[in-house]
């Protein structure tokens, strides 16, 4: 069994030029829950001037509050933490970069300053009873600094462990990691977080996301972020394209006999619904060809 967190409503929409209406976001979140997704990332408490597509995150949190799923929101600093608490968020993901170049681009501060801000943000969230997870952006490759030394990844992981996050996520922000990169980083952070508390956030820029996901699974990872149709990308990481496609990833796991709890019969209609919201076709493989039935074996 693997846990797939669907991230279309946050990492999918954040780079889109169109601002999807709040009611449409809430409805899409409801449809994802109906299809079996039990963890969704639904928005971020960041500057609406920098990321206008996330300006209504508080309203989305309120609109989905009574649905039977865990809803995550992204937080970068103390102000974001306070807004999450005020909105009634129950789960928050703290994010900082392992690399200096992306930290400056994404959050406007050095990694050392980001650590201090997130420590204060975690305190605000924990005092309010909000559960936290920590994500390490550019855990493998940075668009500004190149390959990220694994020592920098471990340094951030240890900081997250100190401030009390429940789960650690490693993000391939620009989709440039290879399977050997995955193995190296996962092996390193296992000394800080037990493997059942480590997840992976992948992008598909160079076509290696599915291979990286399978390598991570072989290493013991059972938590994966994915966006339906492969929507998304980071607006502050040049070259970053879509997330690993949830439909393709689920297809891979089901073909290999790994349960996800997702009703695959609903994914095609959901993908078309999402494409309608953003006004363009989505790039996943299954957007172009039908899935091979899981019961058909090689």
C-alpha positions in Angstrom: 0.0 0.0 0.0 1.3 3.5 -0.9 -0.1 6.9 0.2 -0.5 9.3 -2.7 -1.1 13.0 -1.8 -2.8 14.7 -4.7 -1.3 18.2 -5.1 -3.1 19.7 -8.1 -4.9 22.4 -6.0 -1.6 23.7 -4.8 1.5 22.7 -6.8 -0.6 22.1 -9.9 -2.4 25.5 -10.0 0.3 27.8 -8.6 2.1 28.2 -11.9 -1.1 28.6 -14.1 -1.9 32.0 -15.6 -5.6 31.4 -15.0 -7.0 31.9 -11.5 -9.5 29.1 -10.9 -12.6 30.3 -8.9 -12.8 29.2 -5.3 -16.0 27.2 -5.8 -14.5 25.3 -8.6 -11.4 24.4 -6.5 -13.6 23.2 -3.7 -15.7 21.1 -6.1 -12.6 19.5 -7.6 -11.3 18.7 -4.1 -14.6 17.0 -3.3 -14.3 14.9 -6.5 -10.7 13.9 -5.6 -11.9 12.7 -2.2 -14.8 10.8 -3.9 -12.2 9.0 -6.1 -10.4 7.7 -3.0 -7.7 10.3 -2.4 -7.4 10.7 1.4 -4.5 13.2 1.4 -4.7 16.4 -0.6 -2.5 19.5 -0.8 -5.0 22.3 -1.3 -3.2 25.6 -1.2 -0.5 27.8 0.3 -0.4 30.6 2.8 2.1 32.8 0.9 2.0 36.3 -0.5 -1.0 36.7 -2.8 1.1 39.2 -4.8 3.7 36.6 -5.6 1.3 33.7 -6.1 -2.2 35.1 -6.9 -3.6 31.7 -7.6 -3.3 30.8 -3.9 -4.9 34.0 -2.5 -8.1 32.1 -1.6 -6.5 29.2 0.3 -8.4 30.1 3.6 -11.7 29.8 1.7 -10.7 26.5 0.2 -9.7 25.1 3.6 -13.1 26.1 5.0 -15.0 24.7 2.0 -13.4 21.3 2.3 -13.3 21.1 6.1 -16.1 18.5 6.5 -14.8 16.1 3.8 -13.3 12.7 5.0 -9.7 13.5 4.1 -6.5 15.1 5.3 -5.9 18.5 3.8 -2.4 20.0 3.7 -1.5 23.6 3.2 2.0 25.1 2.5 3.7 27.5 4.9 7.0 29.3 4.4 7.2 31.6 7.4 5.6 32.9 10.6 3.0 35.0 8.8 1.9 32.0 6.8 1.7 29.9 9.9 -0.5 32.5 11.6 -2.8 32.6 8.6 -3.0 28.8 8.6 -4.1 28.8 12.2 -6.6 31.6 11.6 -8.1 29.6 8.7 -8.6 26.5 10.8 -6.0 24.4 8.9 -5.3 21.1 10.7 -2.2 20.1 8.7 0.6 22.3 7.3 3.7 21.6 5.3 6.7 23.7 6.0 9.0 24.2 3.0 12.6 25.3 2.7 15.3 24.8 0.1 18.5 22.8 0.6 20.3 25.1 -1.9 21.1 28.7 -1.4 20.1 29.9 -4.9 16.6 28.5 -4.7 16.1 29.6 -1.2 16.7 33.2 -2.2 14.5 32.9 -5.3 11.6 31.0 -3.6 11.5 32.6 -0.1 13.8 35.6 -0.4 16.2 34.5 2.4 19.2 32.3 2.9 18.8 28.8 4.1 20.1 29.8 7.6 17.4 32.5 7.8 14.8 30.1 6.4 15.6 27.6 9.2 15.0 30.3 11.8 11.7 31.4 10.3 10.5 27.8 10.0 11.4 27.1 13.6 9.2 30.1 14.7 6.5 29.0 12.3 6.5 25.5 13.6 6.1 26.8 17.2 3.0 28.8 16.1 1.5 25.8 14.4 2.2 23.3 17.2 0.9 25.6 19.8 -2.4 25.7 17.9 -2.5 21.9 17.5 -1.7 21.9 13.8 0.2 18.8 12.6 3.3 19.6 10.5 5.3 18.0 7.8 8.6 19.3 6.3 9.5 19.5 2.7 13.1 20.0 1.4 13.0 21.8 -2.0 15.9 21.2 -4.4 16.9 18.1 -2.5 18.6 16.8 -5.6 19.3 19.5 -8.1 19.0 23.3 -8.0 18.4 25.4 -11.1 20.8 28.0 -9.8 23.5 26.0 -7.9 23.5 22.6 -9.7 23.6 19.3 -7.9 22.7 19.6 -4.2 25.3 18.0 -1.9 23.6 15.3 0.2 25.2 16.9 3.3 23.0 20.0 2.7 19.9 17.8 2.5 20.8 16.0 5.8 21.4 19.4 7.5 17.8 20.5 6.6 16.4 17.1 7.6 18.1 17.4 11.0 16.6 20.9 11.5 13.1 19.5 10.7 13.6 16.7 13.2 14.6 19.3 15.8 11.5 21.4 15.3 9.2 18.4 15.5 7.7 17.7 12.1 5.9 14.4 11.6 7.0 13.6 8.1 9.9 14.6 5.9 9.5 15.1 2.1 12.3 15.2 -0.4 11.4 17.3 -3.5 12.9 17.0 -6.9 11.9 20.6 -7.6 13.0 20.8 -11.3 12.6 17.1 -12.2 16.3 16.6 -12.8 17.1 13.8 -10.3 18.0 10.3 -11.5 17.3 7.0 -9.6 20.8 7.0 -8.2 20.2 10.4 -6.8 17.1 9.2 -5.1 18.9 6.2 -3.5 21.7 8.4 -2.2 19.4 11.0 -0.6 16.9 8.5 0.8 19.7 6.5 2.3 21.2 9.6 3.9 18.0 10.9 5.6 17.1 7.5 6.9 19.6 8.2 9.7 17.4 11.2 10.7 13.8 10.0 10.0 12.5 6.4 9.9 11.7 5.4 6.3 8.0 5.2 7.0 8.1 9.0 7.8 9.8 9.9 4.5 8.0 10.9 1.3 8.9 12.0 -2.2 7.8 15.0 -4.3 8.7 14.5 -7.9 8.6 16.4 -11.2 8.7 15.1 -14.7 10.9 17.6 -16.6 13.4 15.0 -17.9 11.0 12.1 -18.1 12.6 10.3 -15.1 9.8 10.7 -12.5 8.3 7.3 -12.8 11.7 5.6 -12.7 12.5 7.7 -9.6 9.3 6.8 -7.9 9.9 3.1 -8.5 13.4 3.4 -7.2 12.1 5.2 -4.1 9.6 2.4 -3.6 12.4 -0.2 -3.8 14.2 1.9 -1.1 11.2 1.7 1.2 9.4 4.9 0.5 5.6 4.6 0.7 4.6 8.3 0.5 4.4 10.1 -2.8 3.0 13.5 -4.0 1.5 13.6 -7.5 -0.8 15.9 -9.5 -3.5 14.6 -11.8 -2.5 14.8 -15.5 1.0 16.0 -14.5 -0.1 19.6 -13.9 2.1 22.1 -12.2 5.6 23.5 -11.6 7.4 26.0 -9.4 7.2 29.6 -10.6 10.5 30.4 -8.8 12.5 27.5 -10.3 13.5 28.1 -13.9 12.9 25.0 -16.0 10.5 23.3 -13.6 7.6 21.6 -15.3 4.8 19.5 -14.2 4.5 17.2 -11.2 4.7 13.5 -11.6 1.2 12.6 -13.0 -1.0 11.0 -10.4 -2.8 8.9 -13.0 0.4 7.6 -14.5 1.9 6.8 -11.0 -1.2 5.0 -9.9 -1.2 3.0 -13.1 2.4 2.0 -12.5 1.7 0.9 -8.9 -1.4 -1.0 -9.8 0.3 -2.8 -12.7 3.0 -3.9 -10.2 0.3 -5.1 -7.7 0.7 -2.2 -5.3 -2.5 -0.9 -3.9 -3.2 2.9 -3.7 -6.8 3.0 -2.6 -7.7 5.1 -5.6 -10.6 4.3 -7.9 -8.9 4.4 -11.3 -12.2 4.3 -13.2 -12.8 7.9 -12.1 -9.4 9.4 -13.0 -10.1 10.0 -16.7 -13.1 12.1 -16.0 -11.3 13.9 -13.2 -8.4 14.7 -15.5 -10.7 16.1 -18.1 -12.4 18.2 -15.4 -9.1 19.6 -14.3 -8.1 20.4 -17.9 -11.3 22.3 -18.3 -10.5 24.4 -15.2 -7.1 25.4 -16.5 -8.0 25.6 -20.1 -5.5 23.3 -21.7 -4.7 19.6 -22.1 -2.7 17.8 -19.5 0.6 16.0 -20.3 0.2 12.7 -18.6 0.7 9.5 -20.6 -2.8 8.4 -19.8 -4.2 11.6 -21.2 -3.2 10.2 -24.5 -3.6 6.4 -24.3 -5.9 4.2 -22.2 -4.6 2.4 -19.1 -3.6 -1.3 -19.4 -5.8 -3.3 -17.0 -4.0 -4.1 -13.8 -5.0 -7.8 -14.1 -3.1 -8.2 -17.4 0.4 -9.3 -16.5 3.5 -9.6 -18.6 
